Amino acid sequence: MSNARKVLGNTAVQILGRLITAALSIVILKIISTYLGKAGYGEYTTVYEFLSFFAIIADFGIFQIAVKEISKHPERRKEIFGNIFALRSILAITAMILSIGFAFLIPQYAGTPIPVGVAVAAATTFFTIIFGTISSLLQVDLRMQWNVLGLVIAKITAVIWMVAAIFYVLPDNPEAGFYQLLWAGVVGGVLQVATVLFAVRKTNSLCFRFDFALWKKILIETLPYGAAVLLATIYVREDIILLSLLKNSEEVGLYGVAARIMENLAVISIFFLNSILPILSRLFHDNQEKLKRLIQLSFDFLMMIGLPIAVGGITLAYPIIAFVSSPAFLSNSAIGFYGSDTALQLLLVAMLLAYLGNLFGFTLLAGGKQVKLMYINAIAVVFNLVGNLMIIPLLGFRGAAITSIISQIFVCILGFIFLRQLLGDFRFRLGSVSKAILAAIAMGVSIHFLQPILFQVFGGNKSLLLIIPISGIVYGGILLLTKAITPEMWELLRKKA
């Protein structure tokens, strides 16, 4: 099987898994947002966003470096992974202890369930980090189906635990139920780690190694990229933290529902780029022309996936939010109330830009230009911070979403500049993407006209379940008619990259 087909197959498995976990996430979102309300869901969101800042200490780009180094030196697989496993475990424990300590020190969180919630959910974050570390072995071998299985098992377990807590144990006590929702994540985290441990049990790689000279080398190598990842996490996550500090939990709750949907969709690009990272790294040294072809294919693929998601999501934002949450989260023009559907429309624009920005970032990483990523993300952090501090007090979560869009534009512009410096006179061919744009516009128009008709005939939720596949058929049909997938792209599917 060709490398390109392996990559796309590996990505397809992850996308399928993401679709399943996204469906389960919708169930979880519906349960939690309805049970806790806007303020309670805002506190729940703040817990996990707060932990994400500290989790990056344990990440620090080590996953990508592990994939890259093991791919380059497969003969040293056990040595490299054993040291990374030990290093990341120690960093994870340290990060979680720090997160708990700081949560209890922030005055705005005093008297809320957030500090205790952070203490409980820190265990979930720790297991997630270990899960990701072990999954780097699966990524190298393009066996991410085990990673997907672990995610699905974790989500199913969380749903069962939440349903039991909310409907049978604590139906009328959201305050106590808040912590049970967090414990559901802990139990799911244990099971997802157990799944990937089973998958790699025969590799003999799962043992701690303490080669401190190698640790130093890894940390030095990851420092620029780790700093870039840290900065990226800040500019992506700081909006919710700033909302919790500058506004209130209701603003966080309204924004958090949309952000959760967007995150489930945005991760598709990460799955794909993680799959091509080993090949990108190799082609940088072996064949520049094939490297450019793979980057072009990746650009076409990401835009063909991202455009219908963005256009469809923007058009259907109101019924989507109605489907995944409760009426309290919906906009009401009669009273000038902006809800989660407004946030979703804005964040989907940022998501599409992030698809492109992620491609630039992973390509720079594969080419060993982590310092360039650090520069890009440092600029984004400064702009995002200043923008949020200025706009959030005026526009609340809408200001945070608008700032995210502008930050992603800066990231894309700088990423493309550095990419051209790395590859010479490189330009994207826009033939396939222009056809995808045409298909997405046609899809959006069909949704606009079909939605009220289907809503009147079938009702809200049923009409949404019908219009999504119909719009997909419209989009896919136009792609086929316009031959958006070029012969060169089919060739890359058949032959080695």
C-alpha positions in Angstrom: 0.0 0.0 0.0 1.4 3.5 -0.9 2.3 6.0 1.8 -0.4 8.4 0.6 -3.1 5.7 0.8 -1.8 4.7 4.3 -1.9 8.4 5.4 -5.4 8.9 4.0 -6.6 5.5 5.4 -5.1 6.4 8.8 -6.8 9.8 8.6 -10.1 8.3 7.5 -10.1 6.0 10.6 -9.5 9.0 12.8 -12.2 11.1 11.1 -14.6 8.2 11.5 -13.7 7.9 15.2 -14.0 11.7 15.5 -17.5 11.5 14.0 -18.5 8.9 16.5 -16.9 10.7 19.4 -18.4 14.0 18.2 -21.9 12.4 18.2 -21.3 11.3 21.7 -19.9 14.7 22.6 -23.1 16.2 21.3 -25.0 14.0 23.7 -22.8 15.0 26.5 -23.1 18.7 25.6 -26.9 18.4 25.5 -27.0 16.7 28.9 -24.6 19.0 30.6 -25.8 22.3 29.2 -29.4 21.5 30.0 -28.6 20.2 33.5 -26.2 22.9 34.6 -27.6 25.9 32.7 -25.6 28.8 31.3 -23.6 29.7 34.4 -23.0 26.1 35.5 -21.9 25.1 32.0 -19.6 28.1 32.0 -17.9 26.9 35.3 -17.6 23.4 33.8 -15.9 24.9 30.7 -13.6 27.1 32.8 -12.3 24.0 34.7 -11.1 22.3 31.5 -9.8 25.4 29.8 -7.9 26.3 33.0 -6.3 22.9 33.0 -5.3 23.1 29.3 -2.9 25.9 30.1 -1.0 23.7 32.5 -1.3 20.6 30.5 0.9 22.2 27.8 3.8 22.0 30.2 3.6 18.3 29.9 3.0 18.4 26.1 5.5 21.1 25.0 5.5 19.6 21.6 6.9 16.3 22.7 4.3 14.2 20.9 5.3 15.6 17.5 9.0 15.4 18.3 8.5 11.8 19.4 6.7 10.9 16.1 9.4 12.7 14.1 12.4 11.1 16.0 11.0 7.6 16.0 10.2 7.9 12.3 13.8 9.0 11.5 15.5 6.5 13.9 13.3 3.4 14.0 16.2 1.3 15.3 16.2 3.5 18.5 12.5 3.3 19.0 12.5 1.7 22.5 15.2 4.1 23.8 13.6 7.2 22.4 10.1 6.4 23.5 11.1 5.1 27.0 12.8 8.4 27.8 10.0 10.5 26.4 7.4 8.4 28.3 9.3 9.0 31.6 9.9 12.7 30.9 6.3 13.4 29.9 4.9 11.5 32.9 7.0 13.6 35.3 6.0 16.8 33.6 2.3 15.8 33.6 2.3 15.2 37.4 4.1 18.5 38.0 1.7 20.4 35.7 -1.4 19.0 37.4 -0.1 19.9 40.9 0.6 23.4 39.8 -2.9 23.8 38.2 -4.6 22.7 41.4 -2.5 25.1 43.5 -3.2 28.1 41.2 -6.9 27.4 40.9 -7.3 27.9 44.7 -5.3 31.1 44.6 -7.4 33.1 42.0 -9.8 35.4 43.8 -12.4 35.4 41.0 -12.8 31.6 41.5 -13.3 31.7 45.2 -16.7 30.6 46.3 -17.3 28.7 43.0 -17.0 25.0 42.3 -14.1 25.7 39.9 -11.1 25.1 42.3 -12.4 21.7 43.5 -13.5 20.9 39.9 -9.9 21.5 38.8 -8.6 19.2 41.4 -11.0 16.4 40.2 -10.5 17.0 36.5 -6.7 17.2 36.8 -6.8 13.3 36.9 -8.6 13.3 33.5 -6.0 15.6 32.0 -3.2 13.5 33.3 -4.7 10.3 31.8 -5.2 12.2 28.5 -1.5 13.2 28.4 -0.4 9.6 29.0 -2.9 8.5 26.4 -1.4 10.9 23.9 2.1 9.8 24.7 1.4 6.2 24.1 -0.5 7.1 20.9 2.7 8.5 19.4 3.8 4.8 18.9 0.5 4.1 17.1 0.9 7.2 15.0 4.3 6.2 13.8 2.9 2.8 12.8 -0.2 4.3 11.3 -2.3 2.2 13.7 -4.5 5.0 15.1 -7.6 2.8 15.1 -6.6 1.8 18.6 -6.4 5.5 19.6 -9.9 6.0 18.1 -11.2 2.9 20.0 -9.9 4.3 23.2 -11.6 7.7 22.6 -14.9 6.0 21.8 -14.8 3.8 24.9 -14.0 6.8 27.1 -16.9 8.8 25.6 -19.4 5.9 26.0 -18.3 5.4 29.6 -18.7 9.2 30.3 -22.2 9.3 28.8 -23.3 6.3 30.9 -21.9 7.8 34.1 -23.4 11.2 33.4 -26.8 9.8 32.6 -26.8 7.7 35.8 -25.7 10.7 37.9 -28.1 13.2 36.4 -31.3 11.2 35.9 -31.0 8.6 38.7 -28.7 9.7 41.5 -28.7 13.6 41.5 -31.6 14.7 39.3 -32.4 17.8 41.3 -29.0 18.7 42.7 -26.9 20.3 39.9 -24.3 21.6 42.5 -23.4 18.0 43.6 -24.0 16.7 40.1 -21.3 19.1 38.8 -18.6 17.0 40.4 -20.1 13.7 39.1 -19.8 15.1 35.6 -16.1 15.6 36.1 -15.7 12.2 37.7 -17.2 10.7 34.5 -14.2 12.1 32.6 -11.8 10.5 35.1 -13.2 7.0 34.6 -13.2 7.4 30.8 -9.6 8.5 31.0 -8.6 5.4 32.8 -10.3 3.2 30.2 -8.8 5.0 27.2 -5.3 4.6 28.6 -6.0 0.9 29.2 -7.0 0.5 25.5 -3.8 1.9 24.0 -1.7 0.0 26.6 -3.3 -3.2 25.3 -2.5 -2.2 21.7 1.2 -1.6 22.3 1.7 -4.4 24.9 3.9 -6.5 22.6 6.3 -3.7 21.5 8.3 -3.8 24.8 8.5 0.0 24.6 6.5 0.8 27.7 9.2 1.1 30.2 10.7 4.3 31.8 14.2 5.2 30.8 16.3 7.8 32.5 19.0 8.8 30.0 19.3 12.4 31.3 21.7 13.3 28.5 18.9 12.3 26.0 16.3 14.2 28.1 18.5 17.3 27.8 18.8 16.8 24.0 15.0 16.3 23.7 14.2 19.4 25.8 16.6 21.5 23.8 15.2 20.3 20.5 11.6 20.8 21.7 12.2 24.1 23.3 11.4 26.3 20.2 8.5 24.1 19.2 7.4 23.6 22.8 7.4 27.4 23.2 5.4 27.7 20.0 2.9 25.1 21.2 2.6 26.9 24.6 2.0 30.2 22.8 -0.5 28.6 20.5 -2.4 27.2 23.4 -2.5 30.6 25.1 -3.8 32.4 22.0 -6.4 29.7 21.4 -7.5 29.2 25.0 -7.0 32.6 26.6 -10.3 33.9 25.4 -12.4 31.6 27.7 -10.1 32.3 30.7 -10.3 36.1 30.1 -14.1 35.8 29.7 -14.3 34.1 33.1 -12.2 36.9 34.6 -13.5 39.9 32.8 -17.2 39.0 32.4 -19.1 36.1 34.1 -19.8 32.4 33.9 -22.9 32.9 31.7 -20.8 34.5 29.0 -18.4 31.6 29.3 -21.3 29.1 29.0 -22.7 30.7 25.8 -19.2 30.8 24.2 -18.3 27.4 25.6 -21.1 25.5 23.8 -20.0 26.9 20.4 -16.3 26.4 21.2 -16.9 22.7 22.1 -18.6 22.2 18.7 -15.8 24.0 16.9 -13.1 22.0 18.7 -14.6 18.7 17.6 -14.6 19.9 14.0 -11.2 21.6 14.1 -9.4 18.4 15.3 -10.0 16.8 11.8 -7.1 18.9 10.4 -4.8 17.8 13.3 -5.6 14.1 12.7 -4.7 14.5 9.0 -1.5 16.5 9.7 -0.3 14.1 12.4 -0.7 11.4 9.8 1.5 13.1 7.2 4.1 14.5 9.7 6.4 11.4 9.4 6.3 11.6 5.6 6.8 15.3 5.5 9.8 15.0 7.7 11.3 12.3 5.4 10.6 14.2 2.2 12.3 17.3 3.4 15.5 15.4 3.2 14.7 13.1 0.3 12.7 14.8 -2.4 11.6 18.5 -2.5 9.4 18.0 -5.5 7.3 15.2 -3.9 7.2 17.3 -0.7 5.6 20.2 -2.6 3.1 17.8 -4.2 2.2 16.4 -0.8 1.7 20.0 0.6 -0.5 20.9 -2.3 -2.6 17.7 -1.8 -2.9 18.5 1.9 -4.0 22.0 1.2 -6.7 20.8 -1.3 -7.8 18.1 1.1 -8.1 20.4 4.2 -10.0 23.1 2.2 -12.3 20.6 0.6 -13.2 19.3 4.2 -13.2 22.7 5.9 -15.3 24.7 3.4 -18.5 22.6 3.7 -18.2 22.4 7.5 -17.8 26.2 7.8 -20.5 27.1 5.3 -23.0 24.5 6.5 -22.3 25.3 10.1 -22.7 29.1 9.6 -26.0 28.6 7.8 -27.4 26.1 10.3 -25.9 27.6 13.5 -29.3 28.3 15.1 -30.8 24.8 14.7 -27.5 23.2 15.5 -27.3 25.0 18.9 -31.0 24.2 19.5 -30.2 20.5 18.9 -27.1 20.3 21.1 -28.2 22.5 24.0 -31.4 24.2 25.3 -33.4 27.3 24.3 -31.6 29.4 27.0 -28.4 29.3 24.7 -30.2 30.6 21.6 -30.1 34.2 20.3 -33.3 36.3 20.6 -33.3 39.3 18.3 -36.5 40.7 20.0 -34.6 41.5 23.1 -31.1 41.9 21.5 -29.7 38.8 23.1 -26.8 37.1 21.3 -26.5 33.3 22.0 -24.2 30.4 21.2 -25.4 30.3 17.6 -23.7 33.7 17.0 -20.5 32.5 18.6 -20.6 29.4 16.5 -20.9 31.4 13.2 -17.9 33.4 14.1 -15.8 30.5 15.4 -16.3 28.5 12.3 -14.6 31.2 10.3 -11.7 31.0 12.7 -11.7 27.2 12.3 -11.4 27.3 8.6 -8.4 29.7 8.9 -6.9 27.4 11.5 -7.0 24.5 9.0 -4.7 26.4 6.8 -2.6 27.7 9.7 -2.1 24.2 11.0 -0.8 23.1 7.6 1.8 25.8 7.6 2.8 25.0 11.2 3.2 21.2 10.7 5.2 21.8 7.5 7.6 24.2 9.4 7.9 21.6 12.2 8.7 18.8 9.7 11.4 21.1 8.2 13.0 21.8 11.6 11.9 25.4 11.7 10.3 25.4 15.2 11.8 28.8 15.9 9.6 30.3 13.1 6.5 28.8 14.7 7.5 30.4 18.0 7.7 33.8 16.3 4.3 33.3 14.7 2.6 32.2 17.8 4.2 34.9 20.0 2.8 37.6 17.7 -0.6 35.9 17.8 -0.5 35.8 21.6 0.2 39.5 22.0 -2.4 40.5 19.4 -5.0 38.1 20.9 -4.4 39.3 24.5 -4.5 43.0 23.7 -7.6 42.4 21.4 -9.5 40.4 24.0 -8.7 42.9 26.8 -10.0 45.7 24.6 -13.1 44.0 23.1 -14.4 41.5 25.7 -15.5 44.3 28.1 -17.5 45.8 25.2 -18.8 42.8 23.2 -18.3 39.9 25.6 -18.0 36.5 23.9 -18.6 38.1 20.4 -15.4 40.2 20.9 -13.5 37.0 21.9 -14.7 35.3 18.7 -13.8 38.2 16.4 -10.4 38.5 18.0 -9.9 34.7 17.3 -10.7 35.3 13.6 -8.2 38.2 13.2 -5.5 36.2 15.1 -5.9 33.3 12.7 -5.5 35.6 9.7 -2.2 36.8 11.1 -1.1 33.2 11.7 -1.9 32.2 8.1 -0.1 35.2 6.6 3.1 34.7 8.6 2.9 30.9 8.1 2.8 31.3 4.4 5.7 33.8 4.4 7.9 31.5 6.3 6.8 28.5 4.2 7.9 30.3 1.0 11.2 31.1 2.7 11.7 27.4 3.4 10.6 26.0 0.0 11.6 28.8 -2.3 9.2 30.1 -4.9 6.3 28.0 -3.8 2.7 28.8 -4.6 -0.6 26.9 -4.1 -2.6 26.0 -7.1 -6.2 27.1 -6.5 -8.0 25.1 -9.2 -9.5 22.4 -6.9 -10.1 24.8 -4.1 -12.0 27.3 -6.3 -14.3 24.5 -7.4 -14.7 23.5 -3.7 -15.7 27.1 -3.0 -18.3 27.0 -5.8 -19.7 23.7 -4.4 -19.8 25.1 -0.8 -21.7 28.2 -2.0 -24.2 26.1 -3.9 -24.6 23.9 -0.8 -25.2 27.0 1.4 -27.8 28.3 -1.0 -29.6 24.9 -1.0 -29.6 24.9 2.8 -31.0 28.4 2.9 -34.0 27.5 0.7 -34.6 23.9 2.0 -34.3 24.6 5.7 -37.6 26.4 6.2 -39.5 23.9 4.1 -38.1 20.9 5.9 -38.5 22.6 9.3 -42.2 23.2 8.5 -42.8 19.6 7.3 -40.7 17.6 9.8 -39.9 19.9 12.7 -36.6 21.1 14.1 -34.4 18.2 14.9 -35.7 15.9 12.2 -35.2 18.6 9.5 -31.6 19.1 10.7 -30.9 15.4 10.4 -32.3 15.5 6.8 -30.7 18.6 5.6 -27.2 17.7 6.6 -27.0 14.6 4.3 -28.8 16.4 1.5 -26.3 19.3 1.7 -23.5 16.8 1.7 -24.9 15.2 -1.5 -25.1 18.6 -3.2 -21.5 19.5 -2.2 -20.1 16.1 -3.2 -22.0 16.0 -6.4 -20.7 19.4 -7.6 -17.1 18.3 -6.7 -17.6 15.3 -8.9 -19.2 17.3 -11.8 -16.5 19.9 -11.7 -13.7 17.3 -11.4 -12.3 19.1 -8.3 -10.3 16.0 -7.5 -7.6 16.2 -10.2 -5.8 13.3 -11.9 -2.7 14.3 -10.0 -4.5 13.9 -6.7 -5.7 10.4 -7.8 -2.2 9.6 -8.8 -1.0 10.5 -5.4 -3.5 8.1 -4.0 -2.2 5.2 -6.1 1.5 5.8 -5.9 3.9 6.4 -3.2 4.2 10.0 -2.0 
